Amino acid sequence: MRKIYTSFLSLAILFMLSCRQDPIFYTISTETAPQDARIKGSPTNMVIFEREYPDPEDENNPAIKVPILYVASGRLYWYAKSGLGTGTPRWDSAEYSISQPGGKIIALAATNSYLYALCLTGHNVDTALWRIGPSDVTWERAGLSADGAAASYPLIQSIYADPQTERLFAGSRRTDKIREYYAILYLDTADLSLKLLQGDVAMLSGAAYRQQEDLYYLSTKGAGIYQVAETALAANNISETAVVQLADNSDISEGDRKPTRQFMNIIRLKDTAESIIAIERDGGYIYKVNNGSFERMKYTGIEQTGNWILTGKYATGAFAFWTDDPDPLYGNTMLVVGIQGSLYNTTTSSYTHGYVEFDLISDGSALDGSFNTASVRRDPGRLQSVSDNDRYTATLGKHPVNHLLQVPRGVDDNIIFFASTQTAGLWSYRYLANNGGFQWNAEN
């Protein structure tokens, strides 16, 4: 019996030593018990949209606005504080019940006034675009313009909107026996029809608006970035000069400049200059977007002057802000970018997904690193958005992430960080008392 105990103890010691010496074994040892995802599969992007509800205690107050997180995986789910925004956050609370638009939801978007849902209408690739307002009970459908130009791209694939505006954009395509053709459409809110903005491009991957210029910037997966003014859209004046494809003004050789780069997403920073940046698929290079052009960004910090700002891995398109305190006087702010270590999971790539972080100053600007003489990029192992980097690597780090969003305090006082994974459902970073504390795990 003593020999058996001694052998078991020796094996345990050897295993502990091997965990310390081998990073893979140690990473596995930090894993927490996986939860069953409430929202399974490959969830859509997440959006925040305010819905209106009558005030039960004040008949003179016609409506209380409640900010709600919406996400879909087939059907629509919602997350908000109970008690008309005053209580504990809950999923799918009956007090915020909302009808389903119909069909399988594959994308969401939110403007100032409407929540939009793009849905598959059957077992084929046909899609329908629906919207619902703050107090609407039913969804209304947007159609393709009857002018023929938009109707020639009948298969809507993606939708995007800058939430501070009323404008929605859609990426659509048509297919013949030779190839697929893509277009960018815009929604004319006057007659609720999608009209052609630019044909023969690539799939639309994001939209950002710079109010100072009254310009929208639209990223694509293979045709670079386009810009268009709201005045042209409002007047339906889409002339040859109204839509501009941005030039690549990067500080690289002439032959390496590509106005048709594959951008995965585009986002506006929270600085007073309304800086707009875009992320490239290969290498995860970050570009500054200007009126008429874009350029690959470099660090300006003392120790990294001249180095490119990039993820160093494939970018997935997940683009979000994270902070440990929304108060700019106290909070650390990060730009968080989803990465994919390789196109296929292998024994060497299974812990190289998740995301990286880029330091921002409290107002959301200075991505160039001029405020930081050290490294502005934080890779797994040095992430600030998690308390245990090894635990992160063993959990979310194993999954490519399609979308990220940190909710405001109006939705959850704990400003929970959510992630839509490619295949493992919706995840969140929370404190789980019965499962080891702070961790990324499937949202349950």
DRENDO-1510 file (C-alpha; in Angstrom, 1 decimal, always signed):
<recs>
REC; n; res; u; v; w
REC; 1; MET; +0.0; +0.0; +0.0 .
REC; 2; ARG; +2.9; +2.4; +0.9 .
REC; 3; LYS; +4.5; +1.6; -2.5 .
REC; 4; ILE; +1.2; +2.4; -4.3 .
REC; 5; TYR; +0.9; +5.7; -2.4 .
REC; 6; THR; +4.5; +6.6; -3.1 .
REC; 7; SER; +4.1; +5.9; -6.8 .
REC; 8; PHE; +1.0; +8.0; -7.0 .
REC; 9; LEU; +2.7; +10.9; -5.2 .
REC; 10; SER; +5.7; +10.7; -7.5 .
REC; 11; LEU; +3.5; +10.8; -10.6 .
REC; 12; ALA; +1.6; +13.8; -9.2 .
REC; 13; ILE; +4.8; +15.7; -8.5 .
REC; 14; LEU; +6.1; +14.8; -12.0 .
REC; 15; PHE; +2.8; +16.1; -13.6 .
REC; 16; MET; +3.0; +19.4; -11.6 .
REC; 17; LEU; +6.7; +19.8; -12.7 .
REC; 18; SER; +5.8; +19.1; -16.3 .
REC; 19; CYS; +3.0; +21.7; -16.1 .
REC; 20; ARG; +5.4; +24.3; -14.9 .
REC; 21; GLN; +8.0; +23.4; -17.6 .
REC; 22; ASP; +5.7; +22.9; -20.5 .
REC; 23; PRO; +3.5; +25.9; -21.4 .
REC; 24; ILE; +0.8; +23.8; -23.0 .
REC; 25; PHE; +0.4; +21.6; -19.9 .
REC; 26; TYR; +0.3; +24.6; -17.7 .
REC; 27; THR; -2.3; +26.3; -19.8 .
REC; 28; ILE; -4.5; +23.3; -19.7 .
REC; 29; SER; -4.1; +23.2; -15.9 .
REC; 30; THR; -5.6; +26.7; -15.7 .
REC; 31; GLU; -8.8; +25.9; -17.6 .
REC; 32; THR; -12.1; +26.3; -15.8 .
REC; 33; ALA; -15.2; +24.1; -16.1 .
REC; 34; PRO; -16.9; +25.0; -19.3 .
REC; 35; GLN; -20.5; +26.3; -19.2 .
REC; 36; ASP; -23.2; +25.4; -21.6 .
REC; 37; ALA; -23.7; +28.5; -23.9 .
REC; 38; ARG; -27.2; +30.1; -23.6 .
REC; 39; ILE; -26.8; +31.3; -27.2 .
REC; 40; LYS; -25.1; +28.6; -29.2 .
REC; 41; GLY; -23.5; +28.3; -32.6 .
REC; 42; SER; -22.1; +31.4; -34.3 .
REC; 43; PRO; -23.9; +34.4; -32.9 .
REC; 44; THR; -24.3; +37.6; -34.8 .
REC; 45; ASN; -22.8; +41.0; -33.9 .
REC; 46; MET; -24.1; +42.7; -30.8 .
REC; 47; VAL; -25.8; +46.1; -30.8 .
REC; 48; ILE; -27.2; +48.4; -28.2 .
REC; 49; PHE; -30.6; +49.9; -28.9 .
REC; 50; GLU; -33.0; +51.8; -26.7 .
REC; 51; ARG; -36.6; +50.7; -26.5 .
REC; 52; GLU; -39.4; +52.7; -25.0 .
REC; 53; TYR; -41.8; +51.5; -22.3 .
REC; 54; PRO; -44.7; +53.2; -20.4 .
REC; 55; ASP; -43.9; +54.5; -16.9 .
REC; 56; PRO; -46.2; +52.6; -14.6 .
REC; 57; GLU; -45.8; +55.2; -11.8 .
REC; 58; ASP; -46.1; +58.4; -13.8 .
REC; 59; GLU; -48.9; +58.7; -16.5 .
REC; 60; ASN; -47.4; +62.1; -17.5 .
REC; 61; ASN; -44.2; +60.3; -18.6 .
REC; 62; PRO; -45.2; +58.6; -21.8 .
REC; 63; ALA; -42.1; +56.4; -22.0 .
REC; 64; ILE; -39.0; +55.3; -20.3 .
REC; 65; LYS; -36.0; +54.6; -22.6 .
REC; 66; VAL; -34.2; +51.3; -21.7 .
REC; 67; PRO; -30.9; +50.5; -23.3 .
REC; 68; ILE; -30.9; +46.9; -24.4 .
REC; 69; LEU; -28.2; +44.6; -25.8 .
REC; 70; TYR; -29.4; +42.6; -28.8 .
REC; 71; VAL; -27.7; +39.6; -30.3 .
REC; 72; ALA; -29.0; +36.7; -32.5 .
REC; 73; SER; -28.2; +33.1; -33.3 .
REC; 74; GLY; -31.1; +32.1; -35.5 .
REC; 75; ARG; -33.5; +34.1; -33.3 .
REC; 76; LEU; -33.2; +37.4; -31.4 .
REC; 77; TYR; -32.0; +37.5; -27.8 .
REC; 78; TRP; -31.9; +40.5; -25.5 .
REC; 79; TYR; -30.1; +41.5; -22.3 .
REC; 80; ALA; -31.0; +44.4; -20.0 .
REC; 81; LYS; -31.6; +45.6; -16.5 .
REC; 82; SER; -35.0; +44.5; -15.1 .
REC; 83; GLY; -37.4; +47.0; -13.6 .
REC; 84; LEU; -37.3; +49.4; -16.6 .
REC; 85; GLY; -33.5; +49.7; -16.3 .
REC; 86; THR; -33.2; +49.9; -12.5 .
REC; 87; GLY; -32.8; +46.2; -11.5 .
REC; 88; THR; -30.6; +43.2; -12.1 .
REC; 89; PRO; -29.6; +42.5; -15.7 .
REC; 90; ARG; -31.3; +39.5; -17.2 .
REC; 91; TRP; -31.6; +37.6; -20.5 .
REC; 92; ASP; -34.9; +37.6; -22.4 .
REC; 93; SER; -37.0; +39.2; -19.7 .
REC; 94; ALA; -40.7; +39.1; -20.5 .
REC; 95; GLU; -41.0; +42.9; -19.7 .
REC; 96; TYR; -38.9; +43.6; -22.8 .
REC; 97; SER; -40.5; +41.0; -25.0 .
REC; 98; ILE; -40.0; +41.7; -28.7 .
REC; 99; SER; -41.4; +39.9; -31.7 .
REC; 100; GLN; -39.1; +37.9; -33.9 .
REC; 101; PRO; -38.8; +39.4; -37.4 .
REC; 102; GLY; -39.2; +36.0; -39.1 .
REC; 103; GLY; -36.5; +33.8; -40.7 .
REC; 104; LYS; -33.1; +33.0; -39.4 .
REC; 105; ILE; -31.3; +36.2; -38.3 .
REC; 106; ILE; -27.8; +36.5; -39.6 .
REC; 107; ALA; -26.9; +40.1; -38.8 .
REC; 108; LEU; -28.0; +43.1; -36.8 .
REC; 109; ALA; -27.5; +46.8; -37.0 .
REC; 110; ALA; -28.8; +49.8; -35.0 .
REC; 111; THR; -29.3; +53.5; -36.0 .
REC; 112; ASN; -30.6; +56.3; -33.8 .
REC; 113; SER; -34.2; +55.3; -34.5 .
REC; 114; TYR; -34.3; +51.7; -35.6 .
REC; 115; LEU; -33.1; +48.2; -34.9 .
REC; 116; TYR; -32.4; +46.3; -38.1 .
REC; 117; ALA; -32.3; +42.5; -38.7 .
REC; 118; LEU; -31.1; +40.7; -41.8 .
REC; 119; CYS; -32.8; +37.3; -42.1 .
REC; 120; LEU; -32.6; +34.2; -44.2 .
REC; 121; THR; -36.1; +33.6; -45.5 .
REC; 122; GLY; -36.0; +29.9; -46.1 .
REC; 123; HIS; -33.6; +27.0; -46.7 .
REC; 124; ASN; -31.9; +28.9; -49.6 .
REC; 125; VAL; -29.8; +32.1; -49.7 .
REC; 126; ASP; -32.7; +34.5; -50.1 .
REC; 127; THR; -32.7; +37.2; -47.4 .
REC; 128; ALA; -35.0; +39.9; -46.1 .
REC; 129; LEU; -34.2; +43.2; -44.2 .
REC; 130; TRP; -36.5; +44.1; -41.3 .
REC; 131; ARG; -36.6; +47.0; -38.9 .
REC; 132; ILE; -38.4; +48.0; -35.7 .
REC; 133; GLY; -38.6; +51.3; -33.9 .
REC; 134; PRO; -38.3; +52.1; -30.1 .
REC; 135; SER; -42.0; +51.6; -29.4 .
REC; 136; ASP; -43.1; +49.5; -32.4 .
REC; 137; VAL; -44.8; +46.2; -31.9 .
REC; 138; THR; -44.2; +44.7; -35.3 .
REC; 139; TRP; -41.3; +44.7; -37.7 .
REC; 140; GLU; -41.5; +46.4; -41.2 .
REC; 141; ARG; -39.7; +45.1; -44.2 .
REC; 142; ALA; -37.4; +47.1; -46.4 .
REC; 143; GLY; -37.3; +46.2; -50.1 .
REC; 144; LEU; -34.9; +46.6; -53.0 .
REC; 145; SER; -35.5; +49.7; -55.1 .
REC; 146; ALA; -37.6; +49.1; -58.2 .
REC; 147; ASP; -35.2; +51.2; -60.4 .
REC; 148; GLY; -33.4; +48.0; -61.4 .
REC; 149; ALA; -29.9; +48.9; -60.3 .
REC; 150; ALA; -30.2; +47.6; -56.8 .
REC; 151; ALA; -32.6; +44.8; -57.9 .
REC; 152; SER; -29.7; +43.3; -59.9 .
REC; 153; TYR; -28.0; +42.5; -56.6 .
REC; 154; PRO; -30.8; +40.6; -54.9 .
REC; 155; LEU; -28.9; +38.7; -52.2 .
REC; 156; ILE; -28.3; +40.9; -49.2 .
REC; 157; GLN; -25.3; +39.5; -47.2 .
REC; 158; SER; -24.4; +42.1; -44.6 .
REC; 159; ILE; -25.7; +45.3; -43.0 .
REC; 160; TYR; -23.9; +48.1; -41.1 .
REC; 161; ALA; -24.8; +51.4; -39.6 .
REC; 162; ASP; -23.0; +54.0; -37.5 .
REC; 163; PRO; -25.4; +54.2; -34.4 .
REC; 164; GLN; -25.2; +58.0; -34.2 .
REC; 165; THR; -26.8; +58.3; -37.6 .
REC; 166; GLU; -30.0; +57.3; -39.4 .
REC; 167; ARG; -28.3; +55.7; -42.4 .
REC; 168; LEU; -28.1; +51.9; -43.0 .
REC; 169; PHE; -25.8; +50.3; -45.6 .
REC; 170; ALA; -26.0; +46.8; -47.0 .
REC; 171; GLY; -23.6; +44.5; -48.8 .
REC; 172; SER; -25.4; +42.5; -51.5 .
REC; 173; ARG; -24.5; +40.2; -54.4 .
REC; 174; ARG; -25.6; +38.4; -57.5 .
REC; 175; THR; -24.3; +35.2; -59.0 .
REC; 176; ASP; -24.0; +33.9; -62.5 .
REC; 177; LYS; -22.3; +30.8; -63.9 .
REC; 178; ILE; -18.9; +32.5; -63.9 .
REC; 179; ARG; -18.5; +34.5; -60.7 .
REC; 180; GLU; -20.1; +36.5; -57.9 .
REC; 181; TYR; -20.7; +40.2; -58.1 .
REC; 182; TYR; -21.0; +42.4; -55.1 .
REC; 183; ALA; -22.5; +45.8; -54.5 .
REC; 184; ILE; -22.9; +48.4; -51.7 .
REC; 185; LEU; -26.5; +49.5; -51.2 .
REC; 186; TYR; -27.9; +52.3; -49.0 .
REC; 187; LEU; -31.4; +52.6; -47.4 .
REC; 188; ASP; -33.5; +55.4; -48.5 .
REC; 189; THR; -35.6; +56.0; -45.4 .
REC; 190; ALA; -38.2; +58.0; -47.3 .
REC; 191; ASP; -39.6; +55.0; -49.1 .
REC; 192; LEU; -37.8; +52.2; -47.1 .
REC; 193; SER; -36.0; +50.9; -50.2 .
REC; 194; LEU; -32.4; +49.8; -50.7 .
REC; 195; LYS; -30.7; +51.7; -53.6 .
REC; 196; LEU; -27.5; +51.1; -55.4 .
REC; 197; LEU; -24.5; +53.1; -54.1 .
REC; 198; GLN; -21.6; +51.3; -55.8 .
REC; 199; GLY; -21.7; +48.2; -58.0 .
REC; 200; ASP; -19.0; +45.6; -58.9 .
REC; 201; VAL; -17.1; +46.0; -55.6 .
REC; 202; ALA; -16.5; +43.5; -52.8 .
REC; 203; MET; -18.5; +42.4; -49.7 .
REC; 204; LEU; -19.2; +45.3; -47.4 .
REC; 205; SER; -17.5; +44.8; -44.0 .
REC; 206; GLY; -18.2; +48.0; -42.0 .
REC; 207; ALA; -19.4; +51.6; -41.8 .
REC; 208; ALA; -18.2; +54.6; -39.8 .
REC; 209; TYR; -19.3; +58.3; -39.9 .
REC; 210; ARG; -17.3; +61.4; -39.3 .
REC; 211; GLN; -19.7; +64.2; -38.4 .
REC; 212; GLN; -17.2; +67.0; -38.9 .
REC; 213; GLU; -17.0; +66.1; -42.6 .
REC; 214; ASP; -20.6; +64.7; -42.9 .
REC; 215; LEU; -18.9; +61.7; -44.6 .
REC; 216; TYR; -19.5; +57.9; -44.3 .
REC; 217; TYR; -16.6; +55.6; -44.8 .
REC; 218; LEU; -17.4; +52.0; -45.9 .
REC; 219; SER; -14.9; +49.2; -45.8 .
REC; 220; THR; -15.0; +46.1; -48.0 .
REC; 221; LYS; -13.3; +42.7; -48.1 .
REC; 222; GLY; -11.3; +43.2; -51.3 .
REC; 223; ALA; -12.2; +46.6; -52.8 .
REC; 224; GLY; -10.7; +48.9; -50.1 .
REC; 225; ILE; -12.7; +51.8; -48.6 .
REC; 226; TYR; -15.3; +54.1; -50.1 .
REC; 227; GLN; -16.6; +57.4; -48.9 .
REC; 228; VAL; -19.8; +59.2; -49.6 .
REC; 229; ALA; -21.5; +62.4; -48.1 .
REC; 230; GLU; -24.8; +62.3; -46.3 .
REC; 231; THR; -26.0; +65.2; -48.4 .
REC; 232; ALA; -25.6; +63.1; -51.6 .
REC; 233; LEU; -27.5; +60.1; -50.0 .
REC; 234; ALA; -30.3; +62.4; -48.7 .
REC; 235; ALA; -30.8; +63.8; -52.2 .
REC; 236; ASN; -30.4; +60.4; -53.8 .
REC; 237; ASN; -27.7; +62.1; -55.9 .
REC; 238; ILE; -25.3; +59.1; -56.5 .
REC; 239; SER; -23.3; +60.5; -59.4 .
REC; 240; GLU; -19.9; +59.2; -60.6 .
REC; 241; THR; -18.2; +61.7; -58.3 .
REC; 242; ALA; -20.3; +61.3; -55.3 .
REC; 243; VAL; -18.8; +57.9; -54.3 .
REC; 244; VAL; -15.0; +57.9; -53.9 .
REC; 245; GLN; -12.7; +54.9; -53.6 .
REC; 246; LEU; -9.9; +55.9; -51.2 .
REC; 247; ALA; -6.3; +55.8; -52.4 .
REC; 248; ASP; -3.6; +53.9; -50.5 .
REC; 249; ASN; -1.2; +56.5; -49.3 .
REC; 250; SER; +0.8; +54.2; -47.1 .
REC; 251; ASP; +4.6; +54.8; -46.6 .
REC; 252; ILE; +5.5; +51.7; -48.7 .
REC; 253; SER; +6.8; +51.0; -52.2 .
REC; 254; GLU; +4.6; +52.1; -55.0 .
REC; 255; GLY; +4.0; +48.5; -56.1 .
REC; 256; ASP; +2.8; +47.5; -52.7 .
REC; 257; ARG; +0.1; +50.1; -52.5 .
REC; 258; LYS; -3.4; +48.6; -52.9 .
REC; 259; PRO; -6.6; +50.6; -52.9 .
REC; 260; THR; -8.4; +47.3; -53.1 .
REC; 261; ARG; -7.2; +45.9; -49.8 .
REC; 262; GLN; -9.2; +43.4; -47.8 .
REC; 263; PHE; -10.5; +45.3; -44.8 .
REC; 264; MET; -12.4; +43.3; -42.1 .
REC; 265; ASN; -13.9; +46.3; -40.3 .
REC; 266; ILE; -13.8; +50.0; -39.7 .
REC; 267; ILE; -14.3; +52.0; -36.5 .
REC; 268; ARG; -14.4; +55.6; -35.3 .
REC; 269; LEU; -12.3; +56.3; -32.2 .
REC; 270; LYS; -13.7; +58.4; -29.3 .
REC; 271; ASP; -11.4; +61.3; -29.7 .
REC; 272; THR; -12.4; +64.9; -30.6 .
REC; 273; ALA; -10.9; +64.5; -34.0 .
REC; 274; GLU; -13.2; +61.6; -34.8 .
REC; 275; SER; -10.3; +59.5; -36.0 .
REC; 276; ILE; -11.3; +56.5; -38.1 .
REC; 277; ILE; -9.3; +53.4; -38.5 .
REC; 278; ALA; -9.6; +50.1; -40.4 .
REC; 279; ILE; -8.2; +46.7; -40.0 .
REC; 280; GLU; -6.7; +44.6; -42.8 .
REC; 281; ARG; -7.2; +40.8; -42.9 .
REC; 282; ASP; -3.6; +39.6; -43.6 .
REC; 283; GLY; -1.2; +40.5; -40.8 .
REC; 284; GLY; -3.8; +42.7; -39.1 .
REC; 285; TYR; -2.3; +46.0; -40.2 .
REC; 286; ILE; -4.2; +49.0; -38.9 .
REC; 287; TYR; -4.8; +52.0; -41.3 .
REC; 288; LYS; -5.8; +55.6; -40.6 .
REC; 289; VAL; -8.7; +56.7; -42.8 .
REC; 290; ASN; -8.6; +60.2; -44.2 .
REC; 291; ASN; -10.8; +62.2; -46.6 .
REC; 292; GLY; -9.8; +60.7; -49.9 .
REC; 293; SER; -7.2; +58.2; -48.7 .
REC; 294; PHE; -6.0; +55.7; -46.1 .
REC; 295; GLU; -2.5; +54.9; -44.8 .
REC; 296; ARG; -0.9; +52.2; -42.9 .
REC; 297; MET; -0.1; +53.4; -39.3 .
REC; 298; LYS; +3.2; +53.4; -37.5 .
REC; 299; TYR; +4.2; +53.8; -33.9 .
REC; 300; THR; +5.7; +57.1; -32.8 .
REC; 301; GLY; +6.7; +56.1; -29.3 .
REC; 302; ILE; +10.4; +56.5; -28.6 .
REC; 303; GLU; +11.2; +52.8; -28.6 .
REC; 304; GLN; +9.1; +51.8; -31.6 .
REC; 305; THR; +9.2; +54.7; -34.0 .
REC; 306; GLY; +8.7; +53.6; -37.5 .
REC; 307; ASN; +7.3; +50.1; -36.7 .
REC; 308; TRP; +3.9; +49.2; -38.2 .
REC; 309; ILE; +0.9; +48.9; -35.9 .
REC; 310; LEU; -0.5; +45.5; -36.5 .
REC; 311; THR; -1.8; +42.4; -34.8 .
REC; 312; GLY; +0.7; +40.1; -36.5 .
REC; 313; LYS; -2.0; +37.5; -37.2 .
REC; 314; TYR; -5.1; +37.3; -39.3 .
REC; 315; ALA; -7.8; +39.8; -38.2 .
REC; 316; THR; -11.3; +38.4; -37.8 .
REC; 317; GLY; -13.2; +41.7; -37.9 .
REC; 318; ALA; -13.9; +41.9; -34.2 .
REC; 319; PHE; -13.3; +45.5; -33.4 .
REC; 320; ALA; -14.3; +47.1; -30.0 .
REC; 321; PHE; -13.4; +49.3; -27.1 .
REC; 322; TRP; -12.7; +48.0; -23.6 .
REC; 323; THR; -12.3; +50.0; -20.4 .
REC; 324; ASP; -11.9; +49.1; -16.7 .
REC; 325; ASP; -13.7; +52.3; -15.8 .
REC; 326; PRO; -16.0; +54.4; -18.1 .
REC; 327; ASP; -14.9; +57.5; -16.3 .
REC; 328; PRO; -12.0; +58.9; -18.5 .
REC; 329; LEU; -10.3; +60.4; -15.4 .
REC; 330; TYR; -9.7; +56.9; -13.9 .
REC; 331; GLY; -10.2; +54.3; -16.6 .
REC; 332; ASN; -7.7; +52.5; -18.9 .
REC; 333; THR; -9.0; +52.3; -22.4 .
REC; 334; MET; -8.1; +49.6; -25.0 .
REC; 335; LEU; -8.9; +49.0; -28.6 .
REC; 336; VAL; -9.5; +45.2; -28.8 .
REC; 337; VAL; -9.0; +43.4; -32.1 .
REC; 338; GLY; -10.0; +39.7; -32.8 .
REC; 339; ILE; -7.3; +37.5; -34.2 .
REC; 340; GLN; -7.1; +34.0; -35.8 .
REC; 341; GLY; -3.8; +32.3; -35.4 .
REC; 342; SER; -4.2; +30.2; -38.5 .
REC; 343; LEU; -6.9; +29.5; -41.0 .
REC; 344; TYR; -7.4; +26.0; -39.5 .
REC; 345; ASN; -7.1; +24.8; -35.9 .
REC; 346; THR; -4.1; +22.5; -35.3 .
REC; 347; THR; -2.3; +21.3; -32.2 .
REC; 348; THR; +0.0; +24.3; -32.5 .
REC; 349; SER; -2.6; +26.9; -33.3 .
REC; 350; SER; -5.4; +26.0; -30.9 .
REC; 351; TYR; -4.3; +28.5; -28.2 .
REC; 352; THR; -3.5; +31.4; -30.6 .
REC; 353; HIS; -7.0; +32.9; -31.3 .
REC; 354; GLY; -9.0; +35.3; -29.2 .
REC; 355; TYR; -7.8; +39.0; -29.3 .
REC; 356; VAL; -5.0; +41.5; -28.8 .
REC; 357; GLU; -5.2; +44.9; -27.3 .
REC; 358; PHE; -3.9; +48.3; -28.2 .
REC; 359; ASP; -3.4; +51.0; -25.6 .
REC; 360; LEU; -5.5; +54.2; -26.0 .
REC; 361; ILE; -5.5; +57.2; -23.8 .
REC; 362; SER; -8.6; +58.0; -21.8 .
REC; 363; ASP; -10.3; +60.0; -24.6 .
REC; 364; GLY; -9.9; +57.0; -27.0 .
REC; 365; SER; -7.2; +58.6; -29.2 .
REC; 366; ALA; -3.5; +58.4; -29.7 .
REC; 367; LEU; -3.4; +54.9; -31.2 .
REC; 368; ASP; +0.0; +55.8; -32.7 .
REC; 369; GLY; +1.6; +55.2; -29.3 .
REC; 370; SER; +3.1; +58.7; -28.9 .
REC; 371; PHE; +2.0; +58.6; -25.2 .
REC; 372; ASN; +3.6; +55.3; -24.6 .
REC; 373; THR; +7.3; +54.7; -25.0 .
REC; 374; ALA; +6.9; +50.9; -24.5 .
REC; 375; SER; +4.9; +48.5; -26.5 .
REC; 376; VAL; +1.4; +49.8; -27.4 .
REC; 377; ARG; +0.2; +46.3; -28.4 .
REC; 378; ARG; -0.8; +43.8; -25.7 .
REC; 379; ASP; -0.7; +40.2; -26.8 .
REC; 380; PRO; -2.1; +37.2; -24.9 .
REC; 381; GLY; +0.1; +37.0; -21.8 .
REC; 382; ARG; +0.0; +40.8; -21.2 .
REC; 383; LEU; -3.7; +41.6; -21.7 .
REC; 384; GLN; -5.2; +44.1; -19.3 .
REC; 385; SER; -8.8; +43.1; -19.9 .
REC; 386; VAL; -8.4; +39.9; -17.9 .
REC; 387; SER; -7.0; +39.2; -14.4 .
REC; 388; ASP; -5.4; +35.9; -15.4 .
REC; 389; ASN; -3.8; +35.7; -18.8 .
REC; 390; ASP; -3.1; +31.9; -18.5 .
REC; 391; ARG; -6.7; +31.3; -17.8 .
REC; 392; TYR; -7.7; +33.5; -20.8 .
REC; 393; THR; -5.4; +31.4; -23.1 .
REC; 394; ALA; -7.0; +28.2; -21.9 .
REC; 395; THR; -10.5; +29.5; -22.5 .
REC; 396; LEU; -11.4; +32.2; -25.1 .
REC; 397; GLY; -7.8; +32.1; -26.5 .
REC; 398; LYS; -8.8; +28.8; -28.1 .
REC; 399; HIS; -11.6; +30.3; -30.2 .
REC; 400; PRO; -11.6; +32.7; -33.1 .
REC; 401; VAL; -13.9; +35.6; -32.2 .
REC; 402; ASN; -16.1; +37.3; -34.8 .
REC; 403; HIS; -17.6; +40.1; -32.7 .
REC; 404; LEU; -16.8; +41.9; -29.4 .
REC; 405; LEU; -18.8; +44.4; -27.3 .
REC; 406; GLN; -18.5; +45.9; -23.9 .
REC; 407; VAL; -21.9; +47.0; -22.6 .
REC; 408; PRO; -22.4; +50.4; -21.0 .
REC; 409; ARG; -23.5; +50.8; -17.4 .
REC; 410; GLY; -27.0; +51.5; -18.6 .
REC; 411; VAL; -27.2; +47.8; -19.5 .
REC; 412; ASP; -25.1; +46.3; -16.8 .
REC; 413; ASP; -23.2; +48.1; -13.9 .
REC; 414; ASN; -20.4; +45.6; -14.3 .
REC; 415; ILE; -19.8; +46.7; -17.9 .
REC; 416; ILE; -19.6; +43.1; -19.0 .
REC; 417; PHE; -17.5; +42.3; -22.0 .
REC; 418; PHE; -19.1; +39.9; -24.6 .
REC; 419; ALA; -17.7; +37.9; -27.4 .
REC; 420; SER; -19.4; +36.1; -30.3 .
REC; 421; THR; -17.2; +33.1; -31.2 .
REC; 422; GLN; -17.2; +31.4; -34.6 .
REC; 423; THR; -18.6; +28.1; -33.4 .
REC; 424; ALA; -18.8; +28.1; -29.5 .
REC; 425; GLY; -21.6; +30.5; -29.0 .
REC; 426; LEU; -21.7; +33.7; -27.0 .
REC; 427; TRP; -19.1; +34.2; -24.3 .
REC; 428; SER; -18.6; +36.8; -21.5 .
REC; 429; TYR; -16.0; +37.8; -19.0 .
REC; 430; ARG; -17.5; +37.6; -15.6 .
REC; 431; TYR; -16.8; +36.7; -12.0 .
REC; 432; LEU; -18.1; +33.2; -11.4 .
REC; 433; ALA; -17.9; +32.4; -7.7 .
REC; 434; ASN; -18.4; +28.7; -8.0 .
REC; 435; ASN; -16.0; +28.3; -11.0 .
REC; 436; GLY; -12.8; +30.0; -10.0 .
REC; 437; GLY; -13.5; +33.7; -10.1 .
REC; 438; PHE; -13.0; +36.1; -13.1 .
REC; 439; GLN; -12.9; +34.2; -16.4 .
REC; 440; TRP; -14.0; +34.1; -20.0 .
REC; 441; ASN; -16.6; +31.4; -20.3 .
REC; 442; ALA; -19.7; +30.7; -22.4 .
REC; 443; GLU; -22.5; +33.1; -21.3 .
REC; 444; ASN; -25.0; +31.0; -19.4 .
</recs>
